[in-house]
Amino acid sequence: MQRGKGMKFVGDSRVSAERKSNLPKDYSEYPGKTEAFWPDFLLKEWLVGAVFLIGFLCLTVAHEPPLERIADPTDTGYIAIPDWYFLFLYQLLKYSYTSGPYNILGTVVIPGLAFGGLLLAPFIDRGPERRASKRPFATGFMLLAFAGIFYLTWEAVDMHDWDAAAQQGKITAAFEVDKEDEGYQVYANQSCINCHGENLEGGPAAPALVDMEHTVDEIKDIAHNGIGSMPAGQYDGSEEDLDKLAEFLVNLKSE
């Protein structure tokens, strides 16, 4: 049988016979309306991403991350606070109609509507205009969301007791207390342990008593007259026991 005998060859119209260039189309006839995805649009996206990434890396180098002590599940007085980008949700749960019996509104309904609207934004506003002034619906909701997030974040930062939070999360050096010491016995009998902890590590409303810079006389004065949030008259023992307590506290060093 001869090659090609009885066979017909047809061309595929989907395959161009001419070799086309890979260069993007010329959009000069439509100025300001569109642009080539490669390299024009993609290059702009890369530049914006690179600037943001470099700025973020500079912040991480300049500011060390805040670290707290090891989590203690038995510490019921610890006040947890989320990272800054969730502070507006944290603040939302403090209001009357988004907490307590209405907790479902603050945790599911309101955030669900907000993020659901964000997902549906491309389908709700399908106008071809790119200027914000010509898209009042999308622009108005964007500004409303930004104002709400900004206000709630500001309120969360302003209302939070940062000094107490820093104290309760403060990392303290490991320290073994001699609980047989006479000074510690006075410390425990005077109920100091209720606020300052069994190992003098401090608590939400009381500082740690290790590595203090107070002198013996200053400690005795604080025991009688109080200091800061500690009211006066907390000590009701003898002066001899107070001397033992003050000497014990002055000599408490972590190293």
C-alpha positions in Angstrom: 0.0 0.0 0.0 1.4 3.3 -1.0 1.9 6.0 1.6 -1.0 8.5 1.7 -3.1 6.5 -0.7 -6.8 6.8 0.1 -6.1 9.4 2.9 -7.0 13.1 3.0 -5.2 15.7 5.0 -7.2 18.6 6.5 -5.9 21.7 8.4 -7.0 22.6 11.9 -8.5 26.1 11.8 -7.7 26.6 15.6 -4.0 26.5 14.9 -2.7 29.7 13.3 -0.3 29.2 10.5 1.4 32.5 11.4 3.7 32.8 14.4 2.3 35.5 16.7 4.4 37.7 19.0 4.1 37.2 22.8 4.1 41.0 23.4 0.9 42.4 25.0 -1.6 44.2 22.9 -1.4 47.9 22.3 -3.9 49.6 24.6 -3.1 53.2 23.5 -6.6 53.4 21.8 -8.2 53.1 25.3 -6.2 55.5 27.6 -6.9 55.1 31.3 -9.4 52.3 30.7 -7.3 49.2 30.9 -3.8 47.9 30.9 -1.9 44.7 30.2 -1.8 42.3 33.1 1.9 41.5 32.3 4.0 43.3 33.1 2.1 46.6 33.9 -0.5 45.5 36.5 1.5 42.7 38.0 4.5 44.9 38.4 2.5 47.4 40.4 1.2 44.7 42.7 4.7 43.4 43.3 6.0 46.9 44.1 3.2 47.5 46.7 3.7 44.1 48.2 7.5 44.6 48.5 7.1 48.0 50.2 4.6 46.5 52.7 6.9 43.5 53.4 10.0 45.6 53.9 8.1 48.0 56.2 6.8 45.0 58.2 10.2 43.4 58.5 11.7 46.8 59.7 9.0 46.9 62.5 9.7 43.4 63.6 13.4 44.2 63.9 12.9 47.5 65.7 10.3 46.3 68.2 10.8 43.0 70.0 7.7 41.0 70.6 6.1 41.3 74.0 6.6 38.1 76.0 4.8 37.2 79.2 5.3 34.5 81.7 4.3 30.9 81.1 0.5 30.5 81.0 -1.1 29.4 84.2 -4.6 27.9 83.8 -5.1 28.2 87.6 -4.7 32.0 87.6 -8.4 33.1 87.4 -7.4 36.7 87.8 -5.5 36.9 84.6 -7.1 39.3 82.1 -6.5 38.0 78.5 -6.4 40.4 75.6 -6.2 39.6 71.9 -3.8 41.0 69.4 -4.4 44.5 68.0 -6.2 43.4 64.9 -8.9 41.7 67.0 -9.3 44.5 69.6 -12.4 45.8 67.9 -14.2 42.5 68.4 -12.9 42.3 71.9 -14.4 45.7 72.7 -17.6 44.8 71.0 -18.3 42.1 73.6 -18.2 44.7 76.4 -21.4 46.4 75.5 -24.8 45.6 77.1 -26.5 44.2 73.9 -23.6 42.2 72.7 -22.6 40.4 75.9 -24.3 38.3 78.5 -27.7 37.0 77.2 -27.0 38.8 73.9 -23.6 37.2 73.5 -24.7 35.5 70.3 -25.1 39.0 68.7 -21.6 40.1 69.5 -19.9 36.8 68.6 -21.8 35.5 65.6 -24.5 37.8 64.2 -22.8 41.2 63.9 -19.3 39.8 62.8 -21.2 37.4 60.4 -23.1 40.2 58.7 -19.9 42.3 58.4 -17.7 39.6 56.9 -20.6 38.2 54.8 -21.1 41.7 53.3 -17.4 41.8 52.5 -17.6 38.5 50.7 -20.7 39.6 48.7 -19.3 43.0 47.9 -18.2 42.0 44.3 -21.8 40.8 43.6 -23.6 43.7 45.3 -21.7 46.5 43.5 -20.9 45.5 40.0 -20.5 48.9 38.5 -17.6 49.5 36.0 -16.6 52.8 37.7 -13.3 52.8 39.6 -13.6 56.2 41.3 -14.8 56.1 44.9 -17.0 59.2 44.4 -19.0 57.4 41.7 -19.6 54.3 43.8 -21.5 55.7 46.8 -22.9 52.4 48.0 -19.5 50.6 48.2 -17.6 53.7 49.5 -20.2 54.4 52.2 -20.1 50.9 53.6 -16.3 50.9 53.5 -16.0 54.2 55.4 -18.6 53.0 57.9 -16.7 49.7 58.5 -13.4 51.6 58.9 -14.9 54.1 61.3 -16.4 51.3 63.4 -13.2 49.3 63.6 -11.2 52.4 64.4 -13.5 53.5 67.2 -13.8 50.1 68.8 -10.0 49.6 68.6 -9.4 53.0 70.2 -11.9 52.3 73.0 -10.3 48.9 73.7 -6.9 50.4 74.1 -8.1 53.4 76.1 -10.2 51.3 78.6 -7.6 48.5 79.1 -5.5 48.7 82.3 -2.1 48.2 80.7 -0.1 48.7 83.9 -2.0 45.8 85.6 -1.6 43.7 82.4 2.1 44.2 82.4 2.4 43.3 86.0 0.3 40.1 85.8 2.2 38.9 82.7 5.6 39.9 84.0 8.3 37.3 83.6 9.9 36.7 87.0 13.1 34.7 87.6 12.6 31.3 89.2 13.0 31.6 92.9 12.6 29.1 95.8 11.2 30.6 99.0 12.4 29.2 102.3 9.0 28.6 103.8 10.5 27.6 107.1 12.0 31.1 107.7 10.4 33.1 110.5 9.9 36.0 108.2 7.9 33.8 105.8 5.8 32.6 108.6 4.9 36.2 109.5 4.2 36.8 105.8 1.8 33.9 105.6 0.1 34.6 109.0 -0.6 38.2 108.0 -2.5 37.2 104.9 0.0 38.8 102.6 0.0 35.5 100.7 -3.5 36.2 99.5 -2.4 39.1 97.3 1.3 38.6 96.7 1.2 34.8 96.1 2.6 31.8 97.9 6.0 32.3 96.3 5.9 36.1 96.5 5.4 36.2 92.7 2.7 38.9 92.8 -0.8 38.9 91.4 -3.2 41.0 89.3 -3.4 43.8 91.9 -0.1 43.2 93.8 3.5 43.4 92.7 6.1 40.6 93.2 8.2 41.0 96.4 11.4 39.5 95.0 14.3 41.8 94.2 12.7 44.8 95.8 14.6 48.1 96.2 13.0 49.1 99.4 14.9 49.3 102.7 13.8 47.7 105.9 12.3 51.0 107.2 10.5 51.6 104.0 8.9 48.1 104.1 7.8 48.7 107.7 6.3 52.1 106.7 4.4 50.4 103.8 3.1 47.7 106.1 1.5 50.4 108.3 0.6 53.1 105.9 0.1 51.2 102.6 1.3 52.2 99.1 -0.5 52.5 95.8 -3.5 50.2 95.7 -2.5 48.7 99.1 -4.5 50.4 101.8 -3.2 51.3 105.2 -3.6 49.2 108.3 -3.0 45.8 106.6 -0.4 44.7 109.2 -1.7 44.1 112.7 1.1 42.1 114.3 3.9 43.0 116.6 6.9 45.2 115.8 9.2 42.3 116.4 7.4 40.2 113.8 7.4 43.2 111.5 11.2 43.4 111.8 11.5 39.7 110.8 9.2 40.2 107.8 11.1 43.3 106.6 14.5 41.6 106.9 13.1 38.5 105.1 11.8 40.6 102.2 14.9 42.8 101.9 17.1 39.7 101.5 14.9 38.1 98.8 17.0 38.0 95.7 16.5 36.0 92.6 20.3 35.5 92.0 
